[in-house]
Amino acid sequence: MRSCVFGVCLALLVPAAVLAQESADPPTVTLVVPGTNLKHYPSSRIRIGGHTQPGNTVTVNGKSVKVYPTGAFIDLVSLKKGENTVSVVAGNSLGEATSARRVNRPPSSQTTPKDLLAIEEEMMEPREDRALQPGDLLQVQFKGTPGGKAAFSLGSAHKSILMIERPSAEADGLKGVYSGVYRLQPGDRMSRRPIRFSLEVKGLGKTEKTSKGRLSVEPERWPRVGEITVPFTCLAPGLGQDRLGGAQLGYLPPGTRLELSGRIDDLWRVQLSKSSSAWIEAGSIRVLPFGTPPPRSLVGSATLHGNSHGDALTIPLETRLPFTLQPVLNPPALWLDLYGATSNLTWITQSLSAGNVLRVDWEQVEDDRLRIRLDLKHPPVWGYGAEYKNGSNQLVVTIRNAPILSPAPDAPLKGLTVALDPGHGGRNRGAIGCLGIEEKTVNLQICRKLKPLLEAAGAEVVLTRKNDEYLESVDRYLRAKDAGAHLFLSLHANSIGLASDPARSQGVSTYYRHVPFRPLSLSLYSSLLELGLEPYGNIGSFNASVLKFTDLPSCLVEMAFLSHPEDEALLIDEAFQEKIAGAMVKGITEYTKSAPSEWR
């Protein structure tokens, strides 16, 4: 028999095992999360999710857990060190069914025994090769026998630089974690030399060990110059990473030249100005021959004009300098920082055809950093950007005009082109629910329902993918841009990590990366909350790749949590999918209405 949730039949969406009724069939159980046995799982807890027939009972390792109306169940299981077996048993009057997963939780780091003299490779730093310069701070570390006297040496010139044993509270509860620092001096010279550590413990003697990472200090080889060769290359403010890739300062186009001042493993340090630096992947640049002059340019003029697409400020340069473009909201402005630039400005031509920019001014912030300030009539909520024009050294900053809408009572979005991006696709299935529903499928289903509703409201709509297709984030953006989209919406279904409690995370959330696009995300969030979904939040500075571009206002919507059975039931309910689509049409409409009258 068919099972219905919220009045809509789920026969085409829910696995057959879920649709069977307890009174008619022996029990079955499918364990969806985790999908396989795990040989190396470091966390102390693991999320469990799966499904059986509605009405059955379920136990996880002997503990009774709730079975939701769809037959879904969830739990959070504690794990001991070593091998664990998670056993799930579903039962009804006709018998029991069992499924299990084996999860190996490796032992965590342990303090080195006090009676064992050792310097361990675990936690030793540096692990990777480093090329640094005088003035840079070198930080080193190792784990070994606690209670000793530790030191490190940089060749024969600098021997036995003392290290300290860090308090266990600062070292994840471990004793015997030693750290040291050294500021490289003008006379330091070395090429690919490892750090030599020593540890002396009373009653045990002395031992030494060298680092895997090697250090080079060759000031005569700097600066170097690199040229970007890969489109959409990002500068990073630091070495931090997460699953989204770490924070970024912005994209730079191919041909941009960079002054290089150091290297750690496969990352080059970029010296933007005397006081600021950034990092870039080695595979994104071509290192030019030694002796190539660092990128520098006098800036003598700039010209602002406007057309039907927006305003453009053109700045001729002697070479393609690195830059950052930062929006300011109060008062609205764009700050273009040109690194390696010095003002020789004799005029800035400002045409009255410009409709978004009030005035253009400049400030020499540092000797080698010139700031061009574009004061705006309103925040650049319809997009902005900067690029070198047609392979030249002319940098062009653009502020897009608002779309010209011709709203009518039955077509409030006439004149607007919306790009809908069904998240994931192909081999990237995204999250998976307890019923086995894949996120990529839900995202596409709801986009297909949203498209005709937007078109009925007068908008033109483009889908970044129309079927189960794998796409890189850049390709999604390019399809939207090439279609002339005014807005970019990426639709997703949320999920918590394997070590989190699935019962504690539920509801809708919206995400933006750049502050001018927050109003779009807020408008969508407010409309979706009217459906009764739990409020999970409006999240800014979100570093998802599809949100990193600035010339197209963008928002990512996590419609609900596939990892929560109640939210999952909503996401696969066709009637509720229609409601989600309708709420997003309302959110987009309200966003366009909130624009100042001169934009329309």
VEXTORTI-644325 format. One record per residue (C-alpha): residue number from 1; residue in one letter; x, y, z. Coordinates in Angstrom, 2 decimals. Layout:
REM VEXTORTI-644325
NUM; a; X; Y; Z .
...
REM end
This chain:
REM VEXTORTI-644325
1; m; 0.00; 0.00; 0.00 .
2; r; 0.98; 3.61; -0.51 .
3; s; 1.91; 5.85; 2.36 .
4; c; 1.10; 9.59; 2.24 .
5; v; 2.75; 12.42; 4.15 .
6; f; 1.09; 15.82; 4.51 .
7; g; -1.64; 14.67; 2.15 .
8; v; 0.64; 13.95; -0.80 .
9; c; 1.53; 10.47; -2.02 .
10; l; 5.20; 9.56; -1.71 .
11; a; 5.12; 6.36; -3.74 .
12; l; 7.55; 7.68; -6.33 .
13; l; 9.94; 9.16; -3.77 .
14; v; 10.21; 6.72; -0.86 .
15; p; 11.79; 3.28; -1.09 .
16; a; 9.37; 0.37; -1.25 .
17; a; 10.44; -0.89; 2.18 .
18; v; 9.18; 2.30; 3.76 .
19; l; 5.80; 2.07; 2.04 .
20; a; 4.96; -1.39; 3.35 .
21; q; 2.65; -1.55; 6.34 .
22; e; 3.65; -3.25; 9.56 .
23; s; 0.60; -5.50; 9.67 .
24; a; 1.19; -6.91; 6.19 .
25; d; 4.92; -7.57; 5.92 .
26; p; 7.82; -8.89; 7.97 .
27; p; 10.09; -6.06; 9.06 .
28; t; 12.94; -4.76; 6.96 .
29; v; 15.57; -2.23; 7.98 .
30; t; 17.96; -0.15; 5.86 .
31; l; 20.85; 1.68; 7.48 .
32; v; 21.59; 4.70; 5.29 .
33; v; 23.99; 6.72; 7.47 .
34; p; 26.79; 5.79; 7.62 .
35; g; 26.57; 4.19; 4.21 .
36; t; 29.51; 1.83; 4.75 .
37; n; 31.76; 0.46; 7.45 .
38; l; 34.32; 3.04; 8.56 .
39; k; 37.93; 1.99; 9.03 .
40; h; 39.20; 5.31; 10.37 .
41; y; 36.69; 7.48; 12.18 .
42; p; 38.25; 9.82; 14.79 .
43; s; 35.18; 11.27; 16.56 .
44; s; 33.68; 9.94; 19.78 .
45; r; 30.11; 10.00; 18.39 .
46; i; 28.51; 8.98; 15.13 .
47; r; 25.15; 9.82; 13.57 .
48; i; 22.89; 6.93; 12.65 .
49; g; 20.04; 7.22; 10.16 .
50; g; 17.89; 4.81; 8.22 .
51; h; 14.37; 3.55; 7.65 .
52; t; 12.01; 0.67; 8.26 .
53; q; 8.26; 0.25; 7.73 .
54; p; 6.13; 2.84; 9.54 .
55; g; 4.83; 1.45; 12.83 .
56; n; 7.79; -0.84; 13.48 .
57; t; 9.97; -0.57; 16.55 .
58; v; 13.70; 0.18; 16.22 .
59; t; 16.57; -0.24; 18.65 .
60; v; 20.13; 0.98; 18.16 .
61; n; 22.61; -1.03; 20.24 .
62; g; 19.68; -2.09; 22.40 .
63; k; 18.31; 1.43; 22.94 .
64; s; 14.81; 2.16; 21.68 .
65; v; 14.66; 5.08; 19.24 .
66; k; 11.77; 7.00; 17.70 .
67; v; 10.37; 5.82; 14.38 .
68; y; 8.87; 8.75; 12.45 .
69; p; 5.68; 8.49; 10.36 .
70; t; 7.73; 7.90; 7.22 .
71; g; 9.55; 4.99; 8.87 .
72; a; 12.74; 7.03; 9.30 .
73; f; 14.82; 6.80; 12.47 .
74; i; 17.88; 8.68; 13.75 .
75; d; 20.25; 8.38; 16.68 .
76; l; 23.64; 9.54; 17.95 .
77; v; 25.87; 6.71; 19.18 .
78; s; 28.88; 7.04; 21.46 .
79; l; 32.01; 5.17; 20.38 .
80; k; 34.85; 3.66; 22.37 .
81; k; 38.43; 3.60; 21.14 .
82; g; 39.05; 0.74; 18.70 .
83; e; 36.48; -1.43; 16.94 .
84; n; 32.78; -0.60; 17.42 .
85; t; 29.71; -2.37; 16.09 .
86; v; 26.51; -0.36; 15.70 .
87; s; 23.58; -2.77; 15.54 .
88; v; 20.11; -1.67; 14.42 .
89; v; 17.12; -3.97; 14.96 .
90; a; 13.65; -3.30; 13.56 .
91; g; 10.75; -5.39; 14.74 .
92; n; 7.02; -6.01; 14.52 .
93; s; 4.68; -8.87; 15.28 .
94; l; 6.07; -10.88; 12.36 .
95; g; 9.69; -10.85; 13.49 .
96; e; 12.89; -8.81; 13.43 .
97; a; 15.38; -7.47; 10.89 .
98; t; 18.94; -6.40; 11.64 .
99; s; 21.54; -4.17; 10.05 .
100; a; 24.95; -3.20; 11.40 .
101; r; 28.01; -1.06; 10.76 .
102; r; 31.54; -1.54; 12.00 .
103; v; 33.29; 1.67; 12.99 .
104; n; 36.95; 1.81; 13.95 .
105; r; 37.87; 4.76; 16.15 .
106; p; 41.66; 4.98; 16.25 .
107; p; 43.34; 5.88; 19.51 .
108; s; 43.91; 9.58; 19.98 .
109; s; 47.30; 11.08; 20.58 .
110; q; 48.85; 9.98; 23.84 .
111; t; 51.45; 11.57; 26.06 .
112; t; 54.82; 9.92; 25.51 .
113; p; 55.59; 7.63; 28.48 .
114; k; 57.83; 9.30; 31.07 .
115; d; 60.27; 6.40; 31.04 .
116; l; 60.69; 6.39; 27.24 .
117; l; 63.16; 8.86; 25.78 .
118; a; 61.71; 9.91; 22.42 .
119; i; 61.04; 12.72; 19.98 .
120; e; 58.02; 11.65; 17.95 .
121; e; 57.20; 12.63; 14.37 .
122; e; 53.57; 13.01; 15.35 .
123; m; 52.80; 16.74; 15.76 .
124; m; 56.28; 17.71; 14.55 .
125; e; 56.47; 21.05; 12.73 .
126; p; 57.46; 22.03; 10.13 .
127; r; 56.09; 19.14; 8.11 .
128; e; 56.45; 20.88; 4.76 .
129; d; 59.28; 22.73; 3.06 .
130; r; 59.47; 26.46; 3.68 .
131; a; 61.28; 29.25; 1.87 .
132; l; 61.42; 32.32; 4.12 .
133; q; 63.27; 35.61; 4.42 .
134; p; 65.06; 37.51; 7.19 .
135; g; 62.46; 39.07; 9.44 .
136; d; 60.06; 36.11; 9.12 .
137; l; 59.07; 34.24; 12.27 .
138; l; 59.86; 30.53; 12.28 .
139; q; 57.70; 28.45; 14.63 .
140; v; 58.62; 24.84; 15.44 .
141; q; 57.11; 22.07; 17.54 .
142; f; 57.41; 18.42; 18.49 .
143; k; 55.93; 15.93; 20.95 .
144; g; 58.23; 13.86; 23.14 .
145; t; 59.04; 12.72; 26.63 .
146; p; 57.56; 15.22; 29.11 .
147; g; 59.63; 17.05; 31.71 .
148; g; 62.74; 17.49; 29.59 .
149; k; 64.87; 20.30; 28.20 .
150; a; 64.21; 20.85; 24.49 .
151; a; 66.00; 22.90; 21.85 .
152; f; 66.26; 23.23; 18.08 .
153; s; 69.12; 24.11; 15.78 .
154; l; 69.35; 25.76; 12.35 .
155; g; 72.60; 24.39; 11.02 .
156; s; 75.87; 25.30; 12.68 .
157; a; 75.16; 29.03; 13.00 .
158; h; 72.24; 28.73; 15.39 .
159; k; 72.47; 25.83; 17.81 .
160; s; 70.34; 24.98; 20.80 .
161; i; 67.62; 27.59; 20.59 .
162; l; 65.56; 26.82; 23.69 .
163; m; 62.00; 25.53; 23.47 .
164; i; 59.29; 25.46; 26.12 .
165; e; 57.01; 22.64; 27.18 .
166; r; 53.50; 23.92; 26.66 .
167; p; 50.87; 23.53; 29.41 .
168; s; 48.72; 20.47; 28.74 .
169; a; 45.62; 22.72; 28.63 .
170; e; 47.10; 24.35; 25.51 .
171; a; 48.05; 21.04; 23.87 .
172; d; 44.80; 19.06; 23.81 .
173; g; 45.55; 17.65; 27.26 .
174; l; 48.93; 16.24; 26.22 .
175; k; 52.15; 16.62; 28.16 .
176; g; 55.50; 16.82; 26.44 .
177; v; 54.51; 19.12; 23.59 .
178; y; 57.44; 21.51; 23.04 .
179; s; 57.36; 24.67; 20.95 .
180; g; 59.91; 27.27; 19.92 .
181; v; 60.19; 30.43; 17.83 .
182; y; 62.99; 32.26; 16.06 .
183; r; 63.01; 35.50; 14.10 .
184; l; 65.22; 34.98; 11.04 .
185; q; 68.11; 37.44; 10.98 .
186; p; 69.74; 39.34; 8.04 .
187; g; 72.81; 37.12; 8.15 .
188; d; 70.95; 33.80; 8.12 .
189; r; 71.62; 31.62; 5.07 .
190; m; 70.58; 28.03; 4.40 .
191; s; 69.21; 25.91; 1.56 .
192; r; 66.76; 23.06; 2.15 .
193; r; 68.05; 22.36; 5.61 .
194; p; 65.97; 20.37; 8.13 .
195; i; 65.39; 21.59; 11.69 .
196; r; 67.34; 19.48; 14.21 .
197; f; 65.52; 18.95; 17.51 .
198; s; 67.14; 17.80; 20.75 .
199; l; 65.56; 16.62; 23.98 .
200; e; 67.36; 15.86; 27.24 .
201; v; 65.53; 14.16; 30.10 .
202; k; 67.12; 13.64; 33.49 .
203; g; 67.91; 10.00; 34.07 .
204; l; 67.17; 9.02; 30.46 .
205; g; 69.81; 10.91; 28.50 .
206; k; 69.61; 12.94; 25.30 .
207; t; 68.12; 12.26; 21.86 .
208; e; 67.90; 14.15; 18.54 .
209; k; 65.68; 14.09; 15.49 .
210; t; 65.30; 16.16; 12.31 .
211; s; 62.13; 17.60; 10.83 .
212; k; 60.55; 16.31; 7.66 .
213; g; 60.13; 19.86; 6.38 .
214; r; 63.22; 21.69; 5.17 .
215; l; 64.00; 25.38; 5.52 .
216; s; 65.54; 27.69; 2.93 .
217; v; 66.66; 31.23; 3.76 .
218; e; 68.19; 32.77; 0.64 .
219; p; 67.42; 36.51; 0.64 .
220; e; 69.46; 37.03; -2.53 .
221; r; 66.82; 34.98; -4.44 .
222; w; 64.00; 37.37; -3.55 .
223; p; 61.82; 38.98; -4.64 .
224; r; 60.47; 36.71; -7.34 .
225; v; 57.61; 37.58; -9.66 .
226; g; 54.75; 35.31; -10.61 .
227; e; 52.06; 35.71; -13.23 .
228; i; 48.57; 34.25; -12.84 .
229; t; 47.78; 31.68; -15.53 .
230; v; 44.53; 30.12; -14.27 .
231; p; 41.15; 31.93; -14.54 .
232; f; 39.32; 32.70; -11.31 .
233; t; 42.42; 32.44; -9.16 .
234; c; 41.88; 33.57; -5.58 .
235; l; 44.13; 35.28; -3.09 .
236; a; 43.83; 33.95; 0.46 .
237; p; 44.51; 36.17; 3.50 .
238; g; 46.16; 33.30; 5.39 .
239; l; 46.89; 29.59; 5.55 .
240; g; 43.62; 28.53; 7.18 .
241; q; 41.51; 25.87; 5.49 .
242; d; 38.11; 24.28; 5.98 .
243; r; 35.83; 22.11; 3.89 .
244; l; 34.87; 25.16; 1.81 .
245; g; 38.49; 26.01; 1.14 .
246; g; 39.28; 28.82; 3.56 .
247; a; 38.71; 32.58; 3.38 .
248; q; 39.56; 34.51; 0.22 .
249; l; 40.25; 38.13; -0.67 .
250; g; 38.90; 37.92; -4.20 .
251; y; 39.57; 36.74; -7.73 .
252; l; 42.39; 37.97; -9.95 .
253; p; 42.42; 37.57; -13.74 .
254; p; 45.13; 35.80; -15.77 .
255; g; 48.11; 38.02; -16.57 .
256; t; 48.09; 39.69; -13.15 .
257; r; 51.63; 39.92; -11.82 .
258; l; 52.50; 39.29; -8.19 .
259; e; 55.55; 39.95; -6.04 .
260; l; 56.46; 36.67; -4.32 .
261; s; 58.22; 36.77; -0.95 .
262; g; 58.14; 33.23; 0.41 .
263; r; 56.75; 29.73; 0.06 .
264; i; 55.25; 27.06; 2.32 .
265; d; 54.78; 23.73; 0.56 .
266; d; 52.56; 24.44; -2.48 .
267; l; 51.56; 27.97; -1.44 .
268; w; 53.41; 31.13; -2.46 .
269; r; 53.34; 34.17; -0.23 .
270; v; 52.39; 37.30; -2.15 .
271; q; 53.72; 40.64; -0.94 .
272; l; 50.85; 42.96; -1.79 .
273; s; 52.35; 45.99; -0.06 .
274; k; 54.95; 46.70; 2.62 .
275; s; 52.40; 45.96; 5.34 .
276; s; 50.14; 43.32; 3.79 .
277; s; 50.58; 39.89; 2.25 .
278; a; 48.43; 37.05; 0.96 .
279; w; 48.80; 33.47; -0.30 .
280; i; 48.21; 31.82; -3.64 .
281; e; 48.38; 28.23; -4.90 .
282; a; 51.58; 27.41; -6.76 .
283; g; 49.64; 25.70; -9.55 .
284; s; 47.83; 28.94; -10.40 .
285; i; 50.89; 30.97; -11.38 .
286; r; 53.95; 30.89; -13.61 .
287; v; 57.14; 32.02; -11.89 .
288; l; 58.98; 34.46; -14.15 .
289; p; 62.78; 34.51; -14.57 .
290; f; 64.78; 35.88; -11.69 .
291; g; 65.40; 39.59; -12.22 .
292; t; 61.87; 40.31; -13.52 .
293; p; 60.90; 43.61; -11.85 .
294; p; 58.08; 43.45; -9.29 .
295; p; 54.76; 44.84; -10.54 .
296; r; 54.68; 48.61; -10.11 .
297; s; 52.76; 51.34; -11.87 .
298; l; 52.14; 55.06; -11.80 .
299; v; 48.45; 55.89; -12.17 .
300; g; 47.97; 59.02; -14.22 .
301; s; 44.26; 59.13; -15.15 .
302; a; 40.88; 57.47; -14.82 .
303; t; 37.65; 57.82; -16.76 .
304; l; 34.09; 57.14; -15.55 .
305; h; 31.18; 56.68; -17.92 .
306; g; 27.78; 55.02; -17.89 .
307; n; 25.68; 53.05; -20.35 .
308; s; 22.57; 50.88; -20.38 .
309; h; 24.37; 48.11; -18.49 .
310; g; 25.92; 50.18; -15.72 .
311; d; 28.84; 52.42; -14.83 .
312; a; 32.48; 51.70; -15.69 .
313; l; 35.63; 53.30; -14.31 .
314; t; 38.64; 52.67; -16.59 .
315; i; 42.16; 52.98; -15.13 .
316; p; 45.17; 52.60; -17.47 .
317; l; 48.13; 50.88; -15.79 .
318; e; 51.69; 50.05; -16.84 .
319; t; 51.24; 46.40; -15.85 .
320; r; 48.47; 44.23; -14.43 .
321; l; 48.63; 44.90; -10.72 .
322; p; 46.90; 42.82; -8.05 .
323; f; 43.86; 44.49; -6.52 .
324; t; 41.03; 44.05; -4.05 .
325; l; 37.55; 45.52; -4.38 .
326; q; 35.69; 46.11; -1.13 .
327; p; 32.08; 47.30; -0.74 .
328; v; 31.22; 49.83; 1.96 .
329; l; 27.57; 50.26; 2.89 .
330; n; 27.36; 53.41; 5.02 .
331; p; 27.77; 55.63; 3.12 .
332; p; 27.69; 53.33; 0.09 .
333; a; 30.99; 53.07; -1.74 .
334; l; 33.45; 50.76; -3.44 .
335; w; 37.11; 50.82; -2.42 .
336; l; 39.53; 49.64; -5.08 .
337; d; 42.98; 49.00; -3.59 .
338; l; 45.73; 48.82; -6.23 .
339; y; 48.87; 47.16; -4.86 .
340; g; 52.16; 48.40; -6.26 .
341; a; 50.48; 51.59; -7.50 .
342; t; 51.51; 55.18; -6.90 .
343; s; 49.30; 58.12; -7.75 .
344; n; 50.31; 60.43; -10.55 .
345; l; 46.69; 61.35; -11.13 .
346; t; 46.28; 64.58; -13.00 .
347; w; 42.60; 64.09; -13.77 .
348; i; 39.62; 61.78; -13.24 .
349; t; 37.07; 62.31; -15.97 .
350; q; 33.56; 61.74; -14.58 .
351; s; 30.84; 61.62; -17.20 .
352; l; 27.30; 62.67; -16.29 .
353; s; 26.13; 59.48; -18.00 .
354; a; 27.13; 57.52; -14.86 .
355; g; 23.96; 56.62; -12.98 .
356; n; 25.33; 54.75; -9.96 .
357; v; 28.49; 56.67; -9.02 .
358; l; 28.32; 60.07; -7.32 .
359; r; 32.03; 60.84; -7.45 .
360; v; 35.47; 59.26; -7.72 .
361; d; 38.42; 60.18; -5.48 .
362; w; 41.74; 58.68; -4.44 .
363; e; 44.06; 58.24; -1.45 .
364; q; 47.64; 57.01; -1.26 .
365; v; 47.12; 54.67; 1.69 .
366; e; 50.72; 53.39; 1.63 .
367; d; 53.73; 54.12; -0.54 .
368; d; 52.80; 51.10; -2.64 .
369; r; 49.01; 50.97; -2.22 .
370; l; 46.65; 53.37; -3.98 .
371; r; 42.98; 53.44; -3.05 .
372; i; 40.43; 54.60; -5.62 .
373; r; 37.16; 55.43; -3.88 .
374; l; 33.88; 55.30; -5.80 .
375; d; 31.13; 56.99; -3.79 .
376; l; 27.79; 55.47; -4.81 .
377; k; 24.19; 56.61; -4.83 .
378; h; 23.13; 53.29; -3.31 .
379; p; 24.78; 49.98; -2.36 .
380; p; 25.79; 47.88; -5.41 .
381; v; 23.14; 45.23; -4.78 .
382; w; 22.82; 44.29; -8.47 .
383; g; 26.46; 43.40; -8.85 .
384; y; 29.91; 44.91; -9.24 .
385; g; 33.38; 43.77; -10.26 .
386; a; 36.76; 44.57; -11.76 .
387; e; 38.74; 43.01; -14.58 .
388; y; 41.43; 43.83; -17.12 .
389; k; 39.79; 44.77; -20.39 .
390; n; 40.38; 42.54; -23.43 .
391; g; 43.79; 41.33; -22.31 .
392; s; 45.09; 44.89; -21.87 .
393; n; 46.52; 46.68; -18.84 .
394; q; 43.35; 48.76; -18.50 .
395; l; 41.55; 47.87; -15.28 .
396; v; 37.79; 48.40; -15.50 .
397; v; 35.59; 48.61; -12.41 .
398; t; 31.88; 48.10; -13.13 .
399; i; 28.69; 48.69; -11.16 .
400; r; 25.68; 47.05; -12.74 .
401; n; 22.43; 48.90; -13.26 .
402; a; 19.26; 47.52; -11.76 .
403; p; 17.15; 45.57; -14.24 .
404; i; 14.46; 47.60; -15.94 .
405; l; 11.29; 46.00; -14.67 .
406; s; 7.82; 46.47; -16.12 .
407; p; 5.75; 45.13; -13.25 .
408; a; 2.07; 44.43; -13.58 .
409; p; -0.37; 42.96; -11.03 .
410; d; -0.13; 39.54; -12.65 .
411; a; 3.56; 39.85; -13.66 .
412; p; 5.51; 41.60; -10.88 .
413; l; 8.86; 40.22; -12.11 .
414; k; 8.59; 41.12; -15.77 .
415; g; 12.04; 42.17; -16.98 .
416; l; 13.93; 40.08; -14.43 .
417; t; 16.10; 37.08; -15.36 .
418; v; 16.72; 34.60; -12.55 .
419; a; 19.33; 31.83; -12.59 .
420; l; 18.33; 28.79; -10.55 .
421; d; 21.13; 26.48; -9.52 .
422; p; 20.08; 23.00; -8.30 .
423; g; 23.00; 22.23; -6.00 .
424; h; 25.19; 19.15; -6.54 .
425; g; 24.45; 16.69; -9.37 .
426; g; 26.04; 13.74; -11.10 .
427; r; 28.73; 12.12; -8.98 .
428; n; 28.24; 14.82; -6.34 .
429; r; 25.01; 13.65; -4.74 .
430; g; 25.19; 15.98; -1.73 .
431; a; 23.48; 15.00; 1.51 .
432; i; 21.38; 11.87; 1.84 .
433; g; 18.28; 11.48; 4.00 .
434; c; 17.22; 8.60; 6.22 .
435; l; 14.88; 7.38; 3.48 .
436; g; 17.73; 7.24; 0.98 .
437; i; 16.68; 10.43; -0.81 .
438; e; 19.65; 12.25; -2.34 .
439; e; 20.00; 16.00; -2.06 .
440; k; 20.83; 16.49; -5.73 .
441; t; 17.40; 15.03; -6.62 .
442; v; 15.45; 17.18; -4.16 .
443; n; 17.23; 20.32; -5.32 .
444; l; 16.36; 19.67; -8.96 .
445; q; 12.74; 18.77; -8.14 .
446; i; 12.16; 22.06; -6.35 .
447; c; 13.94; 24.09; -9.02 .
448; r; 11.63; 22.52; -11.60 .
449; k; 8.65; 23.65; -9.53 .
450; l; 10.08; 27.11; -8.96 .
451; k; 10.81; 27.79; -12.63 .
452; p; 7.17; 27.91; -13.89 .
453; l; 6.08; 29.97; -10.88 .
454; l; 8.75; 32.58; -11.62 .
455; e; 7.79; 32.56; -15.28 .
456; a; 4.13; 33.05; -14.34 .
457; a; 5.27; 36.13; -12.38 .
458; g; 6.88; 37.49; -15.54 .
459; a; 10.51; 36.49; -14.98 .
460; e; 12.78; 34.70; -17.39 .
461; v; 14.46; 31.67; -15.83 .
462; v; 17.59; 29.72; -16.62 .
463; l; 18.57; 26.47; -14.89 .
464; t; 22.29; 25.85; -14.46 .
465; r; 21.52; 22.13; -14.83 .
466; k; 18.35; 20.53; -16.16 .
467; n; 19.21; 16.94; -15.31 .
468; d; 21.53; 14.82; -13.17 .
469; e; 24.72; 16.53; -14.34 .
470; y; 27.97; 17.18; -12.52 .
471; l; 29.13; 20.81; -12.71 .
472; e; 32.01; 22.74; -11.23 .
473; s; 31.03; 25.87; -9.32 .
474; v; 32.63; 28.13; -11.93 .
475; d; 30.55; 26.50; -14.68 .
476; r; 27.35; 27.16; -12.73 .
477; y; 28.28; 30.83; -12.43 .
478; l; 29.28; 31.11; -16.10 .
479; r; 26.01; 29.58; -17.30 .
480; a; 24.12; 32.12; -15.21 .
481; k; 26.24; 35.04; -16.39 .
482; d; 26.14; 34.03; -20.05 .
483; a; 22.35; 33.87; -19.85 .
484; g; 22.21; 37.50; -18.69 .
485; a; 20.85; 36.65; -15.24 .
486; h; 20.13; 39.43; -12.77 .
487; l; 19.98; 37.10; -9.74 .
488; f; 21.61; 33.77; -8.87 .
489; l; 19.92; 31.36; -6.42 .
490; s; 21.58; 28.09; -5.44 .
491; l; 19.15; 25.62; -3.87 .
492; h; 20.28; 23.00; -1.36 .
493; a; 19.03; 20.65; 1.35 .
494; n; 21.03; 20.82; 4.56 .
495; s; 22.64; 18.11; 6.66 .
496; i; 24.69; 17.94; 9.82 .
497; g; 28.03; 16.18; 10.06 .
498; l; 28.51; 12.57; 11.11 .
499; a; 29.55; 13.54; 14.64 .
500; s; 26.52; 15.80; 15.33 .
501; d; 23.11; 15.07; 16.81 .
502; p; 20.60; 14.95; 13.91 .
503; a; 17.68; 15.73; 16.21 .
504; r; 19.12; 19.12; 17.19 .
505; s; 19.43; 20.70; 13.73 .
506; q; 16.31; 21.54; 11.78 .
507; g; 14.86; 24.32; 9.66 .
508; v; 15.63; 26.78; 6.89 .
509; s; 18.65; 29.03; 6.39 .
510; t; 19.96; 31.40; 3.75 .
511; y; 23.57; 32.35; 2.99 .
512; y; 25.44; 35.21; 1.37 .
513; r; 29.13; 35.91; 0.85 .
514; h; 29.20; 39.64; 0.04 .
515; v; 27.45; 42.20; 2.24 .
516; p; 25.56; 44.02; -0.58 .
517; f; 23.70; 40.78; -1.31 .
518; r; 22.47; 40.25; 2.25 .
519; p; 19.07; 41.93; 1.56 .
520; l; 18.35; 39.26; -1.07 .
521; s; 19.14; 36.47; 1.40 .
522; l; 17.04; 38.13; 4.12 .
523; s; 14.04; 38.57; 1.85 .
524; l; 14.10; 34.88; 0.91 .
525; y; 14.65; 33.84; 4.53 .
526; s; 11.67; 35.86; 5.77 .
527; s; 9.36; 34.40; 3.14 .
528; l; 10.44; 30.81; 3.80 .
529; l; 9.93; 31.23; 7.55 .
530; e; 6.27; 31.96; 6.86 .
531; l; 5.89; 28.28; 5.92 .
532; g; 6.41; 27.32; 9.56 .
533; l; 9.94; 26.00; 9.10 .
534; e; 12.26; 26.28; 12.07 .
535; p; 14.62; 29.30; 11.86 .
536; y; 18.20; 28.05; 11.44 .
537; g; 19.61; 31.46; 10.53 .
538; n; 20.81; 33.98; 7.96 .
539; i; 24.53; 33.37; 7.54 .
540; g; 27.02; 35.84; 6.08 .
541; s; 30.60; 35.60; 4.80 .
542; f; 29.71; 32.09; 3.60 .
543; n; 32.60; 30.84; 1.53 .
544; a; 30.78; 28.47; -0.84 .
545; s; 32.34; 28.68; -4.29 .
546; v; 29.10; 29.61; -6.07 .
547; l; 28.78; 32.73; -3.87 .
548; k; 32.28; 34.13; -4.38 .
549; f; 31.57; 36.17; -7.50 .
550; t; 30.48; 39.78; -7.09 .
551; d; 29.14; 40.77; -10.52 .
552; l; 25.95; 38.75; -9.99 .
553; p; 23.93; 39.06; -6.74 .
554; s; 23.76; 35.59; -5.27 .
555; c; 22.17; 33.67; -2.43 .
556; l; 22.35; 30.05; -1.30 .
557; v; 19.20; 28.58; 0.25 .
558; e; 19.30; 25.53; 2.52 .
559; m; 15.60; 24.74; 2.39 .
560; a; 15.52; 22.27; 5.30 .
561; f; 17.57; 19.41; 6.77 .
562; l; 17.62; 16.05; 5.01 .
563; s; 19.31; 14.71; 8.14 .
564; h; 16.17; 15.41; 10.24 .
565; p; 13.25; 13.05; 9.47 .
566; e; 10.57; 15.74; 9.90 .
567; d; 12.35; 18.12; 7.53 .
568; e; 13.08; 15.25; 5.14 .
569; a; 9.37; 14.43; 4.98 .
570; l; 8.65; 18.04; 4.03 .
571; l; 11.36; 18.14; 1.38 .
572; i; 9.97; 15.10; -0.44 .
573; d; 6.35; 16.19; -0.13 .
574; e; 5.33; 17.56; -3.54 .
575; a; 2.76; 19.90; -2.02 .
576; f; 5.35; 21.35; 0.33 .
577; q; 7.84; 21.63; -2.51 .
578; e; 5.28; 23.86; -4.22 .
579; k; 5.02; 25.94; -1.05 .
580; i; 8.79; 26.34; -0.89 .
581; a; 8.82; 27.46; -4.51 .
582; g; 5.98; 29.91; -3.89 .
583; a; 7.75; 31.39; -0.87 .
584; m; 10.88; 31.99; -2.93 .
585; v; 8.88; 33.77; -5.63 .
586; k; 7.47; 36.00; -2.90 .
587; g; 10.94; 36.63; -1.46 .
588; i; 12.35; 37.64; -4.85 .
589; t; 9.35; 39.88; -5.54 .
590; e; 9.70; 41.63; -2.17 .
591; y; 13.39; 42.13; -2.84 .
592; t; 12.75; 43.91; -6.14 .
593; k; 10.09; 46.08; -4.49 .
594; s; 12.52; 47.21; -1.81 .
595; a; 14.81; 48.87; -4.36 .
596; p; 14.76; 52.69; -4.51 .
597; s; 12.33; 54.09; -7.05 .
598; e; 15.06; 55.30; -9.41 .
599; w; 16.20; 51.71; -9.92 .
600; r; 12.91; 50.60; -11.44 .
REM end
